[in-house]
Amino acid sequence: MPFCPKCRAEFEEGFEVCGSCNVGLVSNIEDVPEPITPERAVDFLKDKELAAIVRGSVSACKEIVDTLLSIQIPAVIIPAEDVDPRSGVAMVLDVLVAEEDLERAIGLLNDEWKDLLEKDGLQFMNDSEAEPTEEEMNHGDDEESGEEYDDDDGEEPACPACGSKEPLKEGECPNCGLYLGG
């Protein structure tokens, strides 16, 4: 009998793909490693050097961790350390993996998640191949206000939500609209 390697469901002969998981079936479930649970991931990672791979919302990070666990990469979610929870920003989380799994995790997630991350405005933490967008390259010119941004002032980004360095307009980030006062 064929089995789904992801959800471990058993199928009748003739089926080739699990309709729930959209993965090919295997003939022998013993050949499939036991899934990594969140508890096992925490135990595995507690003495490892960790690296952040993704930053985002609770639901997006949970979905990414579930995917990583299903492909045998231990991963955990922690609150982002560099985002002040009092800043008015929704909770921002980081997904961490062992440094030894970082390249493999990036490679596997890159194909599956990069479009989703960009669409949702999330940040791929260690994407060394990422090219700056035209907007990022031209961030110094603010055509609407005629103001120019001075990148040499050494200050933190104006907006803790999106990282935009554009000057606030009426107390709001011109990039994402977060009200920061002023």
N, C-alpha and C positions, 0 to 999 in steps of 0.2 A: 504494500500500500504506500502511496506517496504521502509525504508530509511537508508542511510549510516550515522552512528553517527559521522564520521570524516568530510566528505565533504558535508554532508547533501543532497546528491542527492536522488531523488525519483526513485524507481525501480518498474517494473511490478511484479505482484504476481508470485511466483515460484523461484525468485532469492533469494539466501541466503547470498552471499558475494559480496561486492563492488569490481569490477575488478580493479579500480584505486587505492584504498586504501588498498585492501587485508584485510578487516575487515568484520566481520559478520554484517548483516543488523538488524535493529530494527523495530518493528511494529509501534511505536509511537514516532515521532520526538520530541514531547513536553517533553518526559522523558529525553532527552539528553540535558545537560547544554550547554548554548551558548559558542562557542569557545572563548578562551582568545586571544585577538589580542596583537601584540607587544606594542601598545599604552596602553592598559589596564594593561599589565604586568608591564610597567614602573610605572604607577600610583599605582598599588597594592604594588610594592616593595619599593617605595620611602621612607617609614618610617620604614622599616623592617631591621633587622640584616641580612646581606647577607653572603653567603658562596660560594666560587668558587667550581664548580663541575668538570669542564673540561677545559683544556687549549689546544688550537690548532689553526688551520688556519681559515680564514674567512668562507670558504665554509663548513668545518666540523662543526664549531660552529653554523652557521646558521641552518644547518640541525638538529642539536641536539636541538636547541631552538625551532624550528618548531615542533619537536616531543614532547618536554616537554609541549609546549602550547596546542598541540592537546590532551594531556591527563590531561589537567587542572592543570598544574604546571607552575605558572608564572616564566619566566626566561628572562634574558637580557644578552647582550654581551658588554664587555668593553675591552679596551686595557689592556694587562697584565702590571701591574705597575712595576714589577721587571725586565723587559727586556728593555734595553736601545735601543731606535729606531735607534740610530746612530751606533749600533754595526754591522750593515750589515746583521742582521737577518731579514728574512721576517716577516711581521706583525704577532705578537703572541697575541691572544685574550683569555680572560677567559669568561666562561659562569657562571653566578651567579644566585642562587636561594635563597629564604628565608631560613634561618637556620631551621625553622620549617618544611620545605619541603625537606630538604637535604637527610635524610635517605630514604624517599619514592622515590625521584628522582634517587638516586644511585641504589636502588633496581630495579627500572623499566628500567633504562638505562643499568645496568650491563649486563643483559641478551641480550639486543638488540644491544648494541654498543661496548662492551669491545673488541671483536675481531676486529672490524673496527678500534678502537682507536689504538690498538697495531700494527695492520698492517700498519697504516699510521704514526706510530711513535709518536702518541699523548700521553698525560699524563692524567691519571685518577687522579684527584686532591685529593680526600678523600677516596681512596680505602684502608681501613684498613686491608682488608683480603689479599691484594696482597703479594705474596711471591717473594723475590728477585730472579732474574734469576741467572743461574750459572755464566753468564758473569759478572753480578753485584757483585756476591760474590767473584769472582776471579779478580776483577779489579786491584789489586795491582801488578799483574805479567804481564809484557809486553813481550810475548815470542819472537816477531819479533825483537825488539830492545835490549832485554836483560835488559832493564831498569825496575826499580821498582818505583811505585808511593808511595809517603809518604803521608798518609792520615792525619797526625797530624800537617800539616803546617798551618792549619786554613785559607787557601786561598779559594777564590771562585772557582767554577768549571772552568776549562780551556776553555770550550766551552759554550757560551750562547745559542746556538741552541739546543744542545742535552744534556747538563749538564755533559758531559764526563769529568772525572778528569784525563784522560790519558795525558801525556805530548804531546805537539804539535810536529808533524813531518814535518819539512820544512815549518813551519808556518800554517799547516793545522791540523784540528782535525782528529785524526786517526779513530774516530768512524763514523762521518758523512761527513767529507771532507770539512767542512766550512773553508775558508781561513781567518785566523785571523792576518796575518802578522808575522813579526819576522824573 
